[in-house]
Amino acid sequence: MTDLPKGAERSAAYGLHKSLGLLALLLVALRLGWRRFHPPPPSPLQGPLAKVAGATHLALYAFLLLAPLAGYLASAFTPYPVKFFGHELPRLFAADEGLNAAFKQLHVVLVWSGAALILLHLAGTLKHLLLRDGTLQRMLPGALLRK
C-alpha cells in the first residue's frame, strides 16, 4: 500500500486496511471472551511439544490483539479521523507525530513477527497432518461431540 501514489486509490486502500484491522481486533476480542467460558478440548500433546504449542497459541493471540491495536493507535495519533467502514470514530487522542511514528513502527514489527508465527503454526499443522495424530480432527467443529 505504501507504494501507491497519494490519491483516492491509496486513501481507499488504507481505509479498508484500517476497517479490516479494527474488525479483526473486535473479532479476536470476542473470540477470547468466548474461549474464556468455553475452553478447547484437552490437548493430546505431552511435555515440551505441549509447551511449544501453548506458547505459539498465546503468541498468536497476542499478535492478533496487539497488531491491530498498534495500527489503530498509529492512526489515532494523526490529525485525521479514524473511520470504520466509512463511519467516523470518536477522537480519543490529540495528534502526536512522535506517538504516531512509534505505534506505526510497532505495528510493522508486530505484523512481520506475526507472519513468522503464522509460518511456525503452519509448520506445526503440517507435521500433525503428516503424523495423523488426531490433532487436526480435535480442532474441527464438534470435536467434543465425537468423543
C-alpha positions in Angstrom: 0.0 0.0 0.0 2.8 2.4 0.7 3.9 2.1 -2.9 0.6 3.5 -4.1 0.7 7.1 -5.2 -1.1 9.6 -3.0 -4.7 9.9 -4.0 -8.2 8.3 -3.9 -7.0 4.8 -4.5 -4.4 4.9 -1.7 -6.9 6.5 0.7 -9.4 3.8 -0.1 -6.8 1.0 0.4 -5.8 2.5 3.7 -9.4 3.0 4.8 -10.2 -0.7 4.0 -7.0 -1.8 5.7 -7.9 0.1 8.9 -11.5 -1.1 8.9 -10.5 -4.7 8.5 -7.9 -4.3 11.2 -10.5 -2.9 13.6 -12.9 -5.7 12.7 -10.1 -8.2 13.3 -9.5 -6.6 16.7 -13.2 -6.9 17.6 -13.5 -10.5 16.4 -10.4 -11.6 18.3 -11.7 -9.9 21.5 -15.0 -11.7 21.1 -13.1 -15.0 20.4 -11.1 -14.6 23.6 -14.2 -13.8 25.6 -15.9 -16.9 24.2 -12.8 -19.0 24.9 -12.7 -17.8 28.5 -16.0 -19.6 29.1 -15.7 -22.4 26.5 -12.1 -23.8 26.8 -10.8 -26.0 24.0 -10.8 -29.8 24.4 -7.7 -31.2 26.3 -4.6 -31.5 24.2 -3.2 -34.9 23.5 0.3 -33.4 23.3 2.7 -34.0 26.2 5.9 -32.5 27.5 7.9 -29.9 25.5 5.6 -30.2 22.5 2.6 -29.1 24.6 4.6 -26.2 25.9 5.7 -25.1 22.4 2.1 -25.4 21.2 0.7 -23.4 24.1 3.4 -20.7 23.7 2.7 -20.5 20.0 -1.1 -20.1 20.5 -0.5 -17.5 23.2 1.8 -15.6 20.9 -0.7 -15.8 18.0 -3.4 -14.3 20.2 -1.1 -11.6 21.4 -0.2 -10.8 17.8 -3.9 -10.8 16.7 -4.7 -8.3 19.5 -1.6 -6.1 19.5 -1.0 -5.6 15.8 -4.5 -4.1 15.1 -4.3 -2.2 18.3 -1.0 -0.7 17.4 -2.3 0.1 13.9 -5.4 1.8 15.4 -3.2 3.9 17.8 -0.9 4.9 15.0 -4.0 6.2 13.2 -5.5 7.8 16.3 -2.4 9.9 16.8 -2.7 11.6 13.4 -4.7 14.8 12.7 -7.1 12.7 10.6 -10.3 11.0 11.8 -10.2 7.2 12.2 -13.1 5.6 10.2 -14.6 2.2 10.5 -16.1 1.2 7.1 -16.8 4.9 6.4 -18.2 5.8 9.9 -16.0 8.3 11.8 -15.0 7.1 15.3 -14.8 9.4 18.2 -11.4 11.1 18.6 -9.7 9.7 21.8 -6.3 11.3 21.4 -4.7 14.6 20.2 -2.4 14.3 17.2 1.1 13.5 18.2 3.8 12.8 15.5 6.1 11.0 17.9 3.4 8.6 19.1 2.2 8.1 15.6 5.6 7.1 14.4 6.2 4.8 17.4 2.9 3.0 17.0 3.4 2.8 13.2 6.8 1.1 13.8 5.4 -1.2 16.4 2.6 -2.2 14.0 5.2 -3.1 11.3 7.3 -5.1 13.8 4.2 -6.9 15.1 3.0 -7.8 11.6 6.3 -9.2 10.5 6.6 -11.1 13.8 3.0 -12.4 13.3 3.9 -13.6 9.8 6.8 -15.6 11.3 4.4 -17.0 13.9 1.9 -18.0 11.3 4.6 -19.9 9.4 5.6 -21.7 12.6 2.0 -22.6 13.2 1.6 -23.8 9.6 4.7 -26.0 10.0 3.2 -27.5 13.2 -0.1 -28.1 11.3 1.7 -29.8 8.5 3.6 -32.0 11.0 0.4 -33.1 12.7 -1.3 -33.7 9.3 1.6 -36.0 8.2 1.7 -37.8 11.6 -2.1 -38.3 11.5 -2.1 -38.0 15.3 -5.7 -36.7 15.6 -4.7 -33.1 16.5 -6.3 -31.6 13.4 -9.6 -33.5 14.0 -9.6 -32.2 17.5 -9.8 -28.6 16.2 -12.7 -29.1 13.9 -16.2 -28.1 15.0 -18.0 -30.7 17.0 -14.7 -32.2 18.4 -16.3 -32.6 21.8 -19.3 -34.4 20.3 -17.2 -37.0 18.6 -15.8 -38.4 21.9 
